[in-house]
Amino acid sequence: MHFPGSHVLSIAQFQRQDVDRVFAVADAMRPYAHREKITRVLEGAILGSMFFEPSTRTRISFGSAFNLLGGEVRETTGFETTAIAKGESLYDTARVLSGYSDVIAMRHPEPGSVAEFAQGSRVPVINGGDGANEHPTQALLDLYTIRSELASRGRGLDDLRIAMVGDLRFGRTVHSLARLLQLYPGIHISLVSPPELAMPADIVESARMAGHRVVETEHLETGISGVDIVYSTRLQEERFASAEEADAYRGRFRLDQQIYTARCEPNTVIMHPLPRDSREGARELDIDLNDNPNLAIFRQSDNGVLVRMALFALILDVADKVDTHARPVNWFTERRF
């Protein structure tokens, strides 16, 4: 992949050496993300942040990543605040807003919409999630987290054993992660969901074609046994026809400390793209896991800034200039990571 000036629309764009490059740059971003140093390598650059679906972590981490590199952010949230509500096409919106930005991060509820927008954009576009389709930057930060967690145990990514649990039909994070894992050999994937919310068949088939062992089950207890990673997902109720339809599946695959102790290996890492649904009756990851040292969900969220900083630096071709624009911070910066 030639990063400078490129769109990031699908995980299919990445080869293993591309992922290695992103991760190497993300590692180098750690002092800036931890506020140990400041860089102004993107001073004067503008990120157009266009989120047409609700978002907390993805939207804010994109903006924070750009700010930490010295750039500025202009945000659009929701359809009602844009000319799209007046009938403007994605192409016209892209032509206009790309004139105001140097790079655009976009989320949209329709599959394929971000790629359609990119066709009209005059600057690079990064997919922050397009409906139930893909979420490529989430897959990258997820894999970066898995790499980091396993490295602390003396392990690499090859021969990974991972369970993906919950709404695998509509969960775009697991779609992109399953595709990204096809770059690595010997992967064992346990897919835990009801049949109605199963991983799309084309993704399962492509994983098997890549040589991975894929097991599909409805049983949480057996599905999470003997794995390195349990990746739980929220029920994507916004993709269902009604709340009542979604309620039929709510809380079906709830992981708590008792089940973890009984079924998981002692060092099994717990991940979740967030937000986790903490309402009574849901709680796909129970709050009694909060003190479990293997709960990596907040380390995972922090890693989103590192990976998105790396992508901005690579796409805007400043990865080798970050340190030349660095200086110490001026304020008290002690953080507990």
Residue pairs with C-beta under 8 A, 6 or more apart in sequence:
1 13
1 14
1 15
1 18
3 18
3 21
3 314
3 315
3 317
4 314
4 315
4 316
4 317
5 124
5 315
5 317
6 13
6 124
6 315
7 115
7 118
7 121
7 124
7 125
7 126
7 127
8 124
8 125
8 126
8 127
8 136
8 137
8 311
8 315
9 114
9 115
9 118
9 125
9 127
9 134
9 136
10 115
10 127
10 134
10 136
11 134
11 136
11 139
11 140
11 176
11 179
11 180
12 179
13 136
14 22
14 136
14 140
14 180
14 183
15 183
16 183
16 184
19 140
19 143
19 180
19 183
21 314
22 140
22 144
22 307
22 310
22 311
22 314
23 144
23 147
23 307
23 310
25 309
25 310
25 313
25 314
25 319
26 144
26 303
26 306
26 307
26 309
26 310
27 306
28 310
28 319
28 322
28 323
29 68
29 305
29 306
29 309
29 310
29 313
29 322
30 306
31 37
32 38
32 39
32 68
32 69
32 309
32 322
32 326
33 65
33 68
33 302
33 305
33 306
33 309
34 333
34 335
34 337
35 329
35 331
35 333
35 335
36 329
36 333
37 326
37 327
37 328
37 329
38 70
38 326
38 327
38 328
38 329
39 68
39 69
39 70
39 322
39 323
39 325
39 326
39 327
40 69
40 70
40 325
41 69
41 70
41 313
41 318
41 321
41 322
41 324
41 325
42 66
42 69
42 70
42 71
42 312
42 316
42 318
43 70
43 71
43 325
44 71
44 72
45 66
45 69
45 70
45 71
45 72
45 102
45 103
45 316
46 71
46 72
46 73
46 74
46 100
46 101
46 102
47 62
47 63
47 66
47 71
47 72
47 73
47 74
47 101
47 102
47 103
47 104
47 105
47 312
48 74
48 76
48 97
48 98
48 100
48 101
48 103
48 104
48 105
48 123
49 59
49 62
49 63
49 73
49 74
49 75
49 76
49 104
49 105
50 75
50 76
50 97
50 104
50 105
50 106
50 107
51 58
51 59
51 75
51 76
51 77
51 78
51 105
51 106
51 107
51 128
52 76
52 77
52 78
52 79
52 82
52 84
52 106
52 107
52 108
52 109
53 107
53 108
53 109
53 129
53 238
55 107
55 128
55 129
56 275
57 274
57 275
57 301
57 304
58 107
58 128
58 129
58 135
58 137
58 138
58 304
59 75
59 77
59 105
59 107
59 128
61 301
61 304
61 305
61 308
62 73
62 105
62 126
62 128
62 308
63 73
63 75
64 305
65 304
65 305
65 306
65 308
65 309
65 312
66 72
66 73
66 103
66 308
66 312
67 73
68 305
68 309
69 309
69 312
69 313
69 318
69 322
70 325
71 102
71 312
74 100
74 101
76 82
76 97
79 85
82 88
82 93
83 92
83 93
84 90
84 93
90 113
90 116
90 117
90 120
91 116
91 117
91 119
91 120
92 120
93 117
93 120
94 104
94 117
94 118
94 119
94 120
94 121
94 122
94 125
95 120
95 121
95 122
97 104
97 121
98 104
98 120
98 121
98 122
98 123
99 122
101 123
102 123
102 316
103 123
103 124
103 125
103 126
103 312
103 315
103 316
104 117
104 121
104 123
104 124
104 125
104 126
105 125
105 126
105 128
106 114
106 117
106 125
106 126
106 127
106 128
107 114
107 127
107 128
107 129
107 130
108 114
108 117
108 129
108 130
108 131
109 130
109 131
109 238
110 130
110 131
111 130
111 131
111 132
111 133
112 130
112 131
112 133
113 130
113 131
114 125
114 127
114 128
114 130
115 127
115 130
117 125
118 125
124 315
124 316
126 137
126 311
126 315
127 134
127 135
127 136
127 137
128 135
128 137
129 135
129 138
129 172
130 172
131 172
131 239
132 169
132 170
132 171
132 172
132 175
132 236
132 239
133 172
133 175
134 172
134 175
134 176
134 179
135 172
135 173
135 175
135 176
135 273
136 176
137 304
137 307
137 308
137 311
138 172
138 173
138 176
138 177
138 273
138 304
139 173
139 176
139 177
139 179
139 180
140 180
140 307
140 311
141 300
141 303
141 304
141 306
141 307
141 308
142 173
142 177
142 180
142 231
142 271
142 273
142 300
143 157
143 177
143 180
143 181
144 303
144 306
144 307
145 271
145 296
145 299
145 300
145 303
146 157
146 160
146 162
146 228
146 229
146 269
146 271
147 156
147 157
148 299
148 303
149 229
149 269
149 296
149 299
150 156
150 157
150 160
150 228
150 269
153 267
155 228
157 184
158 184
158 185
158 186
159 185
159 186
159 187
159 188
160 181
160 184
160 186
160 187
160 188
160 228
160 229
161 187
161 188
161 190
161 226
161 227
161 228
161 229
162 181
162 187
162 188
162 189
162 190
162 227
162 228
162 229
162 230
162 231
163 189
163 190
163 191
163 192
163 223
163 224
163 227
163 229
163 230
163 231
164 174
164 177
164 178
164 189
164 190
164 191
164 192
164 199
164 231
164 233
165 192
165 193
165 220
165 223
165 224
165 230
165 231
165 232
165 233
165 253
165 255
165 284
166 192
166 193
166 197
166 232
166 233
166 234
166 235
166 253
166 284
167 193
167 197
167 233
167 234
167 235
167 236
167 249
168 174
168 191
168 193
168 197
168 198
168 199
168 233
169 193
169 196
169 197
169 198
169 199
169 200
170 197
170 236
170 239
170 240
171 233
171 234
171 236
171 273
173 233
173 273
174 199
174 231
174 233
175 199
175 200
175 203
177 231
178 189
178 199
178 203
178 207
179 203
179 206
181 187
181 189
181 207
181 212
182 206
182 207
182 210
182 212
185 211
186 211
186 212
187 207
187 210
187 212
187 213
188 212
188 213
188 215
188 227
189 207
189 212
189 213
189 214
189 215
190 215
190 217
190 223
190 224
190 227
191 198
191 199
191 204
191 214
191 215
191 216
191 217
191 223
192 217
192 218
192 219
192 220
192 223
192 224
192 253
193 199
193 216
193 218
193 253
194 218
194 249
194 252
195 218
196 249
197 249
198 216
199 216
204 214
204 216
207 214
208 214
215 223
217 223
220 253
220 254
220 255
220 259
220 263
221 259
221 262
221 263
222 263
224 230
224 255
224 259
224 263
224 264
224 268
225 263
225 264
226 265
227 264
227 265
227 268
228 265
228 267
228 268
228 269
229 268
229 269
229 271
230 255
230 264
230 268
230 269
230 270
230 271
231 271
231 272
232 253
232 255
232 270
232 271
232 272
232 276
232 284
232 285
233 272
233 273
233 284
234 272
234 273
234 274
234 275
234 276
234 277
234 284
235 246
235 249
235 250
235 277
235 282
235 284
237 243
237 246
237 250
240 246
250 277
250 281
250 282
251 281
251 282
251 283
251 284
253 284
254 282
254 283
254 284
254 286
255 270
255 284
255 285
255 286
255 289
256 283
256 286
256 288
256 289
257 286
257 288
257 289
257 292
260 268
260 270
260 289
260 292
267 294
268 294
269 294
269 296
270 285
270 289
270 292
270 294
270 295
270 296
270 297
271 296
271 297
271 300
272 284
272 285
272 297
272 300
273 300
274 297
274 300
274 301
276 283
276 284
276 285
276 297
277 283
277 284
278 287
285 295
285 297
289 295
299 337
302 337
310 319
313 319
313 322
